Amino acid sequence: MLPSALLALALIVQTPRDRVPPPTSQEVQATLMDLKAALKTRELSAIQTALERAGEVPHQDVVGVVARAFRDDRKEVRHAAIATLRYMDHGEALIALHRLAKDKKWMCEKEYAPSILRAIGQHADPSSLKILSADPARTPFHEATRARILGLGNIRKAESIHALIKLMNVTGGSQRNLKQRYGAFNKDFRLSLIVLTGTDQGTNPELWERWWRKNKKAFAVSAKPIPLPKSLRYRWDSYWGRSSNYAREERREDRGT
């Protein structure tokens, strides 16, 4: 369960909105003092609370101090720092996440690689395409693979479609194990591709590849995804930490209205 403040930030990042005014210098300074004091105490709850509050103050100086939390060897602190950068609506937050993703020390860790890649995908920024579509053998973990696939689906560019279909259709002797491994993610590939294309070719990689060969020259990814069927929308929204009132929809359907 996401902390309430971070969930609110998730909704801000993921929905159309007016630009949020930048934090005031007083807010930045107060946040920096709060973070530094918490990190100095090394008290877990104080650090987690300070990191959560810092997520509401998008500023490059705040990002810099949040990044210091990665020096702490406690997984709870590191995950809290990743979550803060995941939901912070600031370019420096994404740059800090990219830095982690380029570091083999972090990408070799099953504990952290999936969270870092998911946080990068949350920003839905085209600058992350290269990282998310990089050699999948670098992070041979189930949740890391899923984060790559769904992260690409969250970046509304034709390059995302190309990368997804390329991953779906991995072939060749040395890549046989990769093909088998990626076969376990066909539902995630389908979800991301539906979100990007507005069409459904099922879970068959060959059908998607055939569709893309036929359409890629003229196809343009829409600025916004088409409405998804409720079953798919629930999977998509829940992965990205979005809140929807599915219970209310179900009650409305039960009433036939």
Buried (B, 14 or more C-beta within 10 A) or exposed (E): EBBEBBBBBBBBBBEEEEEEEEBEEEBBBBBBEBBEEBBEEEEBEBBBBBBBBBBBBBBEBBBEBBBEBBEBEEEEBBBBBBBBBBBBBBBBBBBBBBEBBEEEEBBEBEEBBBBBBBBBBBBBBEEBBEBBBBEBEEBBBEBBBBBBBBBBBBBBBBBBBBBBBEBBBBEEEEBEEBBEBBEEBBEBBBBBBBBBBBEBBEBEBEEBBEBBEEEEEEBEBEEEBEEBEEEBBBBBBEBBBBEEEEEEEEEEEEEEE
